[in-house]
Amino acid sequence: MKIYIIATEASGDYLGSHLIKELKKKRINSIEGIGGELMKMEGMRSWVSIEEFNTIGLIEVLIRIPKFYKIFKKVENLIKNNPPDILITIDSPSFSYRLVKKIQSLRKKVIMIHYVAPTVWAWKKYRAKIFANLYDKLFVLFKFEKKYFVEHKLKTFWVGHQIFFNKTNIKKEKTICFLPGSREIEIKKNLKKMKDVINDISSEYSNYKFYILGFDHHKKIINQIIPNSKVKIITNFDLKQKIMMQSSLALASSGSVTLELSKYRTPMVVVYDTNYFTRILIKLFVKVKFCSLINIFFNKEVVPELIFEKFTYSRVINEIRNLLNNERLRKRQRKHMNIFSEKMLNKGNPAKLVVEHIFKK
């Protein structure tokens, strides 16, 4: 049996790597597609470097349309010329559904599966119907998402979030970590705004250890923006997990990393910015009040969010000081993280549940 997996983001690479581990238990070893270092470590052959998909924001994507079109056609032709038995796309809804739409002629002989629902509850609700028409099965991370797709007759299964599956003994230290994002463009934008905060906090709280958590291919950029000897740059996956777990506080770019910090009960301040035009579109069309899933889950600001024009030096450094100097505020976040984490799983290993449902007749 031949399976193709398409994951174009770091979060998808993480989910894909666990999926491959479970597929190998079924003695399925012919796995190709697109993935990052974690998926490649599990033996998958990647057709395209995941680094090619390092753009976020409408304007940034528009600028790179010729590049993306070339990659898109390459992947489309690879699938058409040598179809798999099963195609699994992970997250990246805009890329995924357009790709699957182009290969619908293979539908009778290729089972088409999507893992990680598009956020139809936040914006573009019409995508639920599009996905229902294009895919055979959908696996969602959050229980409340299922209803949006079932109403369109798509076989939808809630499996929970892989991040929360492996339990760990949490031991906090005097450590602060900074997570500027997973794409080059957002790392540059976020780190430039974080720079003075990082420099001042590392001087003010000299009894703490400081880390910037990133990826190997971004290390040079991070060093150029933050040439601070007090702050170490960490790119090893396991070491990054350990530091997130040990940290007393994190300053994190909005994204799936906030789920990892919630799992490790690490109090955080969430920040994010993008270009002016993308910012306007988000404000116009996104229907939710918050960007962090823990805040969306509780429908209140459990963790501080400093987004767009609120992402300023004075606001960020004040929130960090408030948390570092007030144990009650940190306990409040951890209390909500305990509740949130317990709700993120559905009877076991999500990757195993996905594989079981894939092969269930």
Residue pairs with C-beta under 8 A, 6 or more apart in sequence:
1 28
1 30
1 85
1 86
2 30
2 32
2 84
2 85
2 86
3 23
3 28
3 30
3 31
3 32
3 84
3 85
3 86
3 87
3 88
4 31
4 32
4 33
4 79
4 84
4 86
4 87
4 88
5 16
5 19
5 20
5 31
5 32
5 33
5 34
5 35
5 39
5 44
5 88
5 89
5 90
6 33
6 34
6 75
6 87
6 88
6 89
6 90
6 92
6 95
6 96
6 99
7 13
7 15
7 16
7 33
7 34
7 35
7 36
7 39
7 50
7 89
7 90
7 91
7 92
8 34
8 50
8 53
8 91
8 92
8 95
9 50
9 53
9 91
9 92
9 182
10 36
10 50
10 182
10 215
10 256
11 91
11 182
11 255
11 256
12 35
12 90
12 91
12 92
12 116
13 35
13 36
13 37
13 38
13 39
13 50
14 38
14 162
14 163
14 256
15 90
15 91
15 115
15 116
15 162
15 351
16 35
16 38
16 39
16 44
16 90
17 35
17 38
17 39
17 41
17 42
18 162
18 349
18 350
18 351
19 88
19 90
19 115
19 351
19 354
19 355
20 31
20 39
20 42
20 43
20 44
21 42
21 351
22 349
22 351
22 352
22 354
22 355
23 31
23 355
24 42
24 43
25 355
26 355
26 359
29 43
31 43
31 44
31 45
32 44
32 45
32 46
32 47
32 84
33 44
33 46
33 47
33 88
34 46
34 47
34 48
34 50
34 75
35 44
35 46
35 50
36 46
36 50
37 216
37 237
38 237
39 46
40 46
47 74
47 75
47 78
48 71
48 74
48 75
51 217
52 67
52 71
53 71
53 92
53 95
54 183
54 184
54 185
55 61
55 64
55 68
55 183
55 185
56 183
56 185
56 186
56 274
57 185
57 274
57 275
57 278
58 277
58 278
58 281
59 275
59 277
59 278
60 185
60 275
60 278
61 68
68 95
72 95
72 98
72 99
75 99
76 99
76 102
76 103
79 87
79 99
79 103
79 106
80 103
80 105
80 106
83 106
83 109
83 110
84 110
85 109
85 110
85 111
86 110
86 111
86 113
86 358
87 100
87 103
87 110
87 111
87 112
87 113
88 113
88 114
88 115
88 358
89 95
89 96
89 97
89 99
89 100
89 112
89 113
89 114
89 115
90 96
90 114
90 115
90 116
91 115
91 116
93 118
93 127
93 131
96 114
97 114
97 118
97 127
97 130
97 131
97 134
100 112
100 114
100 134
100 135
101 134
103 110
104 134
111 136
111 137
111 358
112 134
112 135
112 136
113 135
113 136
113 137
113 138
113 139
113 358
114 131
114 135
114 137
114 138
114 139
115 138
115 139
115 354
116 139
116 140
116 141
117 131
117 138
117 140
117 141
117 142
117 145
117 148
117 149
117 156
118 124
118 127
118 128
118 131
120 126
120 127
120 128
120 145
120 148
120 149
121 144
121 145
121 148
121 287
121 288
122 286
122 287
122 288
123 285
123 286
123 287
124 285
125 148
128 148
128 149
128 151
128 152
128 154
129 152
131 138
131 149
131 152
131 154
132 149
132 152
132 153
132 154
133 152
135 154
136 155
137 154
137 155
137 156
137 157
137 357
137 358
138 149
138 154
138 155
138 156
138 157
139 156
139 157
139 158
139 159
139 353
139 354
139 357
140 146
140 149
140 156
140 157
140 158
140 159
141 158
141 159
141 160
141 161
141 344
141 350
142 158
142 161
142 293
142 344
143 158
143 343
143 346
145 156
145 158
146 156
146 157
146 158
149 156
150 156
157 353
157 354
157 357
158 346
159 346
159 350
159 353
159 354
159 357
160 344
160 345
160 346
160 347
160 350
160 353
161 259
161 344
161 345
161 350
162 349
162 350
162 351
163 256
163 259
163 260
163 263
163 344
164 259
164 263
164 341
164 344
164 345
165 345
165 348
165 349
165 350
165 351
168 245
168 263
168 264
170 245
170 264
170 265
171 245
171 246
172 246
172 247
172 248
173 209
173 246
173 247
173 248
174 207
174 208
174 209
174 248
175 208
175 209
175 210
175 211
175 243
175 246
175 247
175 248
176 201
176 205
176 208
176 209
176 210
176 211
176 247
176 248
176 249
176 250
176 251
176 320
176 324
177 210
177 211
177 212
177 213
177 243
177 244
177 247
177 249
177 250
177 251
177 266
178 194
178 198
178 210
178 211
178 212
178 213
178 231
178 250
178 251
178 252
179 212
179 213
179 250
179 251
179 252
179 253
179 257
179 261
180 186
180 187
180 190
180 191
180 194
180 212
180 214
180 222
180 253
181 187
181 190
181 253
181 255
182 215
182 255
182 257
184 218
184 221
186 253
186 272
186 274
187 214
187 218
187 221
187 222
188 221
188 225
189 273
189 274
190 253
190 271
190 272
190 273
191 212
191 221
191 222
191 225
191 226
192 225
193 271
193 273
193 311
193 312
193 313
193 316
194 226
194 251
194 271
194 316
195 225
195 226
196 313
197 251
197 313
197 316
197 317
197 320
198 210
198 212
198 226
198 228
198 231
199 226
199 228
200 317
201 210
201 317
201 320
202 208
202 210
202 228
202 230
202 231
203 230
205 324
208 248
209 232
210 230
210 231
210 232
211 231
211 232
211 233
211 234
211 243
211 247
212 222
212 226
212 231
212 232
212 233
212 234
213 234
213 235
213 240
213 243
213 244
214 222
214 233
214 234
214 235
215 235
216 235
218 235
219 233
219 235
222 233
223 233
226 233
234 240
234 243
241 260
244 250
244 257
244 260
244 261
244 264
244 266
245 264
245 266
247 261
247 264
247 266
248 266
248 267
248 324
248 330
249 266
249 267
249 268
249 269
249 320
249 323
249 324
249 330
250 261
250 266
250 267
250 268
250 269
251 268
251 269
251 271
251 316
251 320
252 258
252 261
252 268
252 269
252 270
252 271
253 270
253 271
253 272
254 270
254 271
254 272
254 291
254 292
254 305
254 307
258 268
258 270
258 292
258 293
258 294
258 303
259 293
259 294
259 344
261 268
262 294
262 337
262 340
262 341
263 337
263 341
265 334
265 337
265 338
265 341
267 303
267 323
267 329
267 330
267 333
267 334
268 303
268 333
269 303
269 304
269 306
269 316
269 319
269 320
269 323
270 291
270 292
270 303
270 304
270 305
270 306
270 307
271 305
271 306
271 307
271 311
271 316
272 291
272 305
272 307
272 308
272 311
273 279
273 307
273 308
273 311
274 282
274 308
279 308
288 296
289 295
289 296
289 299
290 296
290 301
290 305
291 305
291 307
292 302
292 303
292 305
294 302
294 303
294 336
294 337
294 340
295 301
295 302
295 303
295 305
297 340
297 343
298 336
298 340
302 332
302 333
302 336
302 337
303 333
304 319
306 312
306 315
306 316
306 319
322 329
323 329
323 330
323 333
346 353
347 353
